[in-house]
Amino acid sequence: MVRCSARRGNPVQPGTALDTGAVGHMVIEPSDLSPDQLADAWRQVRNTSPVSEADPFVLHCARRLMADPWGEKAHVWVSGLVTMSGYLAWHPGREAEHAALDALRAAGGGHGRRPVAA
């Protein structure tokens, strides 16, 4: 199960309803998480993670990378996909697999063409 902390002591299962201890429930999507929460969630995506729990993180990461494959934050999204590579190598959903590969190819396509700061 992929979990991360929305606040100390409150586990969050992305994409599902969560009892926050308050009245009602909330739905957490990858885009709602802080960078630290995302990194925590990425580390918990493994080859045994269910597609329904892992794919939203892969897709979010791949889409962010694809939006700016050579951008200032591209390394963050590449790192996220690499962190989830055990899952991606084993049994990702078809859309997540293709999105991750396309994003990594786009990011790798600029290698050697970016200006290097002196």
Secondary structure, DSSP 8 states (H G I E B T S, - for coil): ---EEEETTEEE-TTSEEE-SSSSEEE--GGGS-HHHHHHHHHH--TTS-HHHHHHHHHHHHHHHHHSTTSTTHHHHHHHHHHTHHHHHH---HHHHHHHHHHHHHHHTTTTTS----
